[in-house]
């Protein structure tokens, strides 16, 4: 997407927001229009009954929707050793039949959470499409060679930033980061390879993927795919259905 397109899309949203005349006083009354009855999400329209293929279809549409500036932005939720949850946004960088990949500093809070409790949840929301996908599964580190390959594909400034910042540690000021960044740039010059810090990728192997689509009457569509040991025993052909590649699927009330 060109910078001009991004500017016009941002301007359009600015105009829309100002037309709403929103304020905290009107927060409880805020509504947006969702999809009409003719656009419901029906099981028979899901040609391949497994979630990764469907996710890729939805992501492809999100990528082509200009109003969505960062379609791979995903909210990642983790739980620490004391059972306390936290969440933050990361960028989804790969989707395969194995699962969903993102990258982070291995010393970050989320990395420490995943080291003690690999159970995570991830949510993507595409407002212009009135669609959301929710993922639950276990996170595991990807091979270091794969992390290294991706790290050196990033812009050089991003590589340096990752090396400078010991994510989630306390620092005295913004100036502290700026000084450390400039020192590293001086040390590396323009040609030296940026060494990869304590940083890399995680793969979420999904056990549950929910597809949500908003409907104007608030009777939203929710279709959930699940897999795991003994899930086939739940199949009854009425509420729970057999999918493909070891998945089952069901519809939930909104």
C-alpha positions as CSV (number, residue, x, y, z in Angstrom):
1,X,0.0,0.0,0.0
2,X,1.4,3.4,-0.9
3,X,2.0,6.2,1.7
4,X,-0.7,8.2,-0.1
5,X,-3.2,5.4,0.3
6,X,-2.4,5.1,4.0
7,X,-2.8,8.9,4.4
8,X,-6.2,8.9,2.7
9,X,-7.4,5.9,4.7
10,X,-6.3,7.5,7.9
11,X,-8.0,10.7,6.9
12,X,-11.2,8.8,6.1
13,X,-11.2,7.2,9.6
14,X,-10.5,10.6,11.2
15,X,-13.5,12.1,9.4
16,X,-15.7,9.1,10.4
17,X,-14.7,9.3,14.0
18,X,-15.3,13.0,14.2
19,X,-18.7,12.6,12.5
20,X,-19.7,10.3,15.4
21,X,-19.0,13.0,17.9
22,X,-17.7,10.4,20.3
23,X,-16.9,11.0,23.9
24,X,-16.7,9.1,27.1
25,X,-20.3,10.2,27.9
26,X,-21.5,8.3,24.8
27,X,-19.3,5.3,25.1
28,X,-22.1,3.0,26.2
29,X,-24.2,3.9,23.1
30,X,-21.4,3.4,20.6
31,X,-22.4,1.0,17.8
32,X,-21.1,0.1,14.4
33,X,-23.1,-1.6,11.7
34,X,-22.2,-5.3,11.3
35,X,-23.1,-7.7,8.5
36,X,-26.7,-8.2,7.2
37,X,-28.5,-11.6,7.2
38,X,-27.5,-12.2,3.6
39,X,-23.9,-12.3,4.7
40,X,-24.1,-14.9,7.5
41,X,-21.2,-17.4,7.9
42,X,-22.6,-20.8,7.1
43,X,-20.9,-24.2,7.6
44,X,-21.9,-25.4,4.1
45,X,-20.0,-22.4,2.6
46,X,-16.8,-23.6,4.3
47,X,-15.5,-25.8,1.5
48,X,-12.6,-27.4,3.3
49,X,-13.6,-28.2,6.8
50,X,-10.4,-27.4,8.6
51,X,-9.4,-24.0,10.1
52,X,-5.9,-23.3,8.7
53,X,-7.3,-23.1,5.1
54,X,-10.2,-20.9,6.3
55,X,-7.8,-18.7,8.2
56,X,-5.6,-18.2,5.1
57,X,-8.7,-17.2,3.1
58,X,-9.7,-14.7,5.7
59,X,-6.2,-13.3,6.0
60,X,-5.9,-13.0,2.2
61,X,-9.1,-10.8,2.3
62,X,-7.7,-8.8,5.2
63,X,-4.4,-8.2,3.3
64,X,-6.4,-6.9,0.3
65,X,-8.6,-4.6,2.4
66,X,-6.9,-1.2,2.3
67,X,-8.6,0.1,5.5
68,X,-6.8,-2.6,7.5
69,X,-3.3,-1.1,7.9
70,X,-1.8,-4.0,9.9
71,X,-3.8,-7.2,9.2
72,X,-1.2,-9.4,10.9
73,X,-1.4,-7.5,14.3
74,X,-2.5,-10.1,16.9
75,X,-3.1,-9.8,20.6
76,X,-1.2,-12.5,22.4
77,X,-2.3,-13.6,25.9
78,X,0.0,-15.5,28.3
79,X,-0.2,-16.6,31.9
80,X,2.7,-16.6,34.4
81,X,3.6,-19.1,37.0
82,X,1.3,-17.5,39.5
83,X,-1.7,-17.8,37.2
84,X,-1.8,-14.1,36.3
85,X,-2.7,-13.3,32.7
86,X,-1.3,-10.5,30.5
87,X,-1.6,-9.6,26.9
88,X,0.0,-7.5,24.2
89,X,0.1,-7.1,20.5
90,X,2.6,-8.9,18.3
91,X,2.9,-9.3,14.6
92,X,2.0,-12.7,13.1
93,X,4.8,-13.6,10.7
94,X,3.8,-17.0,9.3
95,X,0.9,-19.4,9.0
96,X,1.3,-23.0,8.2
97,X,-0.5,-26.3,8.9
98,X,1.8,-26.6,11.9
99,X,0.5,-23.3,13.4
100,X,1.1,-19.6,13.8
101,X,4.6,-18.0,14.2
102,X,5.6,-14.7,15.8
103,X,9.0,-13.4,17.1
104,X,10.1,-11.7,20.3
105,X,12.9,-11.3,22.8
106,X,13.5,-14.4,24.8
107,X,14.0,-12.4,27.9
108,X,10.7,-10.6,27.6
109,X,7.8,-11.0,30.0
110,X,5.8,-13.0,27.5
111,X,8.8,-15.3,26.9
112,X,9.2,-15.9,30.6
113,X,5.5,-16.7,30.9
114,X,5.7,-19.2,28.0
115,X,8.7,-20.8,29.6
116,X,6.6,-21.8,32.7
117,X,3.2,-22.1,31.0
118,X,3.2,-22.7,27.2
119,X,-0.6,-22.4,27.0
120,X,-1.4,-19.2,25.1
121,X,-4.2,-17.5,23.2
122,X,-4.0,-15.2,20.2
123,X,-6.7,-13.0,18.7
124,X,-6.9,-11.1,15.4
125,X,-9.6,-8.5,14.7
126,X,-10.4,-7.0,11.3
127,X,-12.9,-4.3,12.0
128,X,-13.7,-3.3,8.4
129,X,-14.5,-6.9,7.7
130,X,-16.5,-7.4,10.9
131,X,-14.4,-10.5,11.5
132,X,-12.2,-11.9,14.2
133,X,-10.2,-15.1,14.8
134,X,-9.4,-16.5,18.2
135,X,-6.6,-19.1,18.6
136,X,-5.7,-21.3,21.6
137,X,-2.8,-23.6,21.7
138,X,0.7,-24.3,23.0
139,X,3.7,-22.2,22.1
140,X,7.2,-23.6,21.4
141,X,10.4,-22.1,20.2
142,X,11.2,-22.6,16.5
143,X,14.7,-23.8,15.4
144,X,17.4,-21.2,16.0
145,X,18.4,-21.4,12.3
146,X,14.9,-20.3,11.3
147,X,15.0,-17.4,13.8
148,X,18.4,-16.4,12.5
149,X,17.2,-16.4,8.9
150,X,14.3,-14.2,9.7
151,X,16.3,-11.9,11.9
152,X,18.7,-11.0,9.1
153,X,15.8,-10.4,6.7
154,X,14.6,-7.6,8.9
155,X,15.5,-4.0,8.2
156,X,19.0,-3.2,9.7
157,X,17.5,-0.6,12.0
158,X,15.1,-3.2,13.4
159,X,18.0,-5.6,14.0
160,X,20.0,-3.0,15.8
161,X,16.9,-2.0,17.9
162,X,16.3,-5.6,18.9
163,X,20.0,-6.0,20.0
164,X,19.9,-2.7,21.9
165,X,16.7,-3.3,23.8
166,X,16.6,-5.9,26.6
167,X,12.9,-6.1,26.3
168,X,10.8,-5.7,29.5
169,X,13.8,-4.7,31.7
170,X,13.9,-1.3,33.5
171,X,15.8,1.5,31.9
172,X,16.4,5.0,33.3
173,X,15.2,7.0,30.3
174,X,14.6,7.2,26.6
175,X,18.0,8.9,26.3
176,X,19.6,5.7,27.6
177,X,18.2,3.8,24.5
178,X,19.3,6.5,22.1
179,X,22.8,6.5,23.4
180,X,23.1,2.7,23.3
181,X,21.7,2.6,19.8
182,X,24.2,5.2,18.5
183,X,27.1,3.4,20.2
184,X,26.1,0.1,18.5
185,X,25.7,1.8,15.2
186,X,29.2,3.2,15.6
187,X,30.7,-0.1,16.6
188,X,29.1,-2.0,13.7
189,X,29.5,0.6,11.0
190,X,27.6,0.1,7.8
191,X,28.9,-3.4,6.9
192,X,29.3,-5.5,10.0
193,X,26.6,-8.1,10.5
194,X,24.3,-7.4,13.4
195,X,24.6,-10.3,15.8
196,X,21.2,-11.8,16.8
197,X,20.4,-11.1,20.5
198,X,18.5,-13.4,22.9
199,X,15.6,-13.3,20.4
200,X,13.7,-15.6,18.1
201,X,10.4,-17.2,17.0
202,X,7.6,-19.1,18.6
203,X,5.2,-21.5,16.9
204,X,1.7,-21.7,18.4
205,X,0.4,-25.2,17.7
206,X,-3.4,-24.6,17.8
207,X,-5.9,-26.8,19.6
208,X,-8.8,-24.5,19.1
209,X,-9.5,-21.9,16.4
210,X,-12.7,-19.8,16.5
211,X,-14.0,-17.8,13.6
212,X,-16.3,-14.9,14.5
213,X,-18.3,-12.7,12.2
214,X,-20.4,-9.8,13.4
215,X,-24.1,-9.6,12.4
216,X,-26.3,-6.5,12.5
217,X,-28.9,-8.1,14.9
218,X,-26.1,-9.1,17.3
219,X,-26.8,-12.8,16.5
220,X,-23.1,-13.1,15.6
221,X,-21.6,-16.2,13.8
222,X,-19.2,-18.3,15.9
223,X,-17.8,-21.4,14.3
224,X,-15.2,-23.3,16.4
225,X,-12.7,-25.9,15.2
226,X,-11.1,-28.1,17.9
227,X,-8.7,-31.0,17.9
228,X,-7.1,-33.2,20.5
229,X,-7.2,-36.6,22.1
230,X,-10.7,-38.1,22.2
231,X,-12.4,-35.2,20.4
232,X,-13.9,-37.6,17.9
233,X,-16.0,-39.1,20.6
234,X,-18.0,-35.9,20.8
235,X,-19.1,-36.1,17.1
236,X,-22.9,-36.5,16.9
237,X,-23.6,-35.0,13.5
238,X,-26.0,-32.5,15.1
239,X,-24.0,-30.3,17.4
240,X,-20.5,-31.5,16.8
241,X,-19.3,-32.4,13.3
242,X,-16.3,-34.3,11.8
243,X,-13.9,-32.0,10.0
244,X,-10.7,-32.7,8.1
245,X,-7.1,-33.4,9.2
246,X,-8.2,-34.4,12.8
247,X,-10.4,-31.4,13.4
248,X,-14.0,-31.3,14.6
249,X,-16.2,-28.2,14.4
250,X,-19.3,-26.8,16.1
251,X,-21.3,-23.6,16.2
252,X,-21.6,-21.6,19.4
253,X,-24.3,-19.2,20.5
254,X,-23.1,-15.6,20.4
